[in-house]
Amino acid sequence: MNSRQKGNIAEEKAARFLETNGYQIVERNFYTKFGEIDIIALKDNIYHFVEVKSAKSFDSIYNVTQSKLNKITKTLNVYIKKYKINLPYQIDVITIDNGKLEFIKNISFF
């Protein structure tokens, strides 16, 4: 299984987790020239731009670097302008380490 296939499995697990917890999945794998947002979800009139990271041998939260956050921010700004979003939003991270899912909410305020 290649890394993209593993990533797809992790994203599917993350999407199911979000839906189970009352989030509406609005879009998946939103691409721009700046980067990609894995999952865009909506709950309680707040948009959640979710980065999904998975790993087997280390804590995957460390893969969310400042550079990655900058790319996510540029990408979500494109999304907001494209769809004329006028609601609060935040960046969340779902990590899956050795099969264990952790939801880290609101890693940045806007």
N, C-alpha and C positions, 0 to 999 in steps of 0.2 A: 504494500500500500504506500503510495507516495504522499508527500507532505500536503498537497492540495486536497487529496481524498481525506486525510486525517483532519484537515482544517474544516472540510465540509461536514464531517461527522460531529466535530465539536460545535460548529455553528448550529447544526440541527438540534443538538442537545440543549444549547443555550436558548434557542428560539422556543422550544417546547417548555423549558423552565419559565421563560417570560410569560408565555401564554397561560400557563398553569397559575401564574401569580397575577393575573388580571391585566397584563399588557397586551395591547393590540399591535401586532407586527404590521408596520406600514410599508416597509421595504427592506430588502436584503441585498447586500453586495452593491451598494451605490458607489459607482466609480466616477472619478473626475481625473483630470490631468495631475491633480495634487495627491491623489491617493484614493483609498476605499474606506467606506464605513460598512462594517459587517452586518449590523442590524440597526434599523431605525424603528423605534417602537413608541407608542403613545399610551400614557396612563394618567388619569386625573388632569387632563389638559396640559401635560408636560411632555415634550418630546425628549426621548432618550436615544442618544447616539452611542451605540454599544460596540465596544471593541472586544472581540473574543480571542483569548490566548489559551493554548493548551500545551502541555509538556508532560514528560514522564519522569525526568530526572532532576528537575530544578523548579524553583518557584517562578511560574510564568508571568507574574505581575512585573517582574524585572525586565520583561520584554517591552513594556510600555514606557518608552523613553521620551524625553522632551521632544526629540525630533519627531517621533510618532505622534505625539500630542499635537504638535504644530501642523502635521499633515491632516490629522483628523479635524482640527479646527478650520483649516482652509477648506476642506471638503464639506464640512457641515455648513459653512457660510455659503457655499455654492448652492447647497440643497435648500437652505432657508430663502435665498433670493429667488431661486428657480420656482419654488412652490409658494412664495409669498407668505411664509410662516410668520405669524404674529403671536406666538405663544412662548412661554418660558421653555428652556431646554437645558440639557446637561449632558456631560459625557460620563458614561458608566463603563465598567470593565467586568466581563465574566471570565474568570480563569477556570480552567479544568486541569488539575494536576493529579496525575495517576487516577483519573476517573472522578475525583472529588471536585464538585462545582462550588465556586465561591462568587458571590455577586457583590461587587464593590461599587457603591453608588456615588455619583456626583464627585468625580475626581477633580473637576474644575467648575467653578461658578462663572456664569456669564450674565 
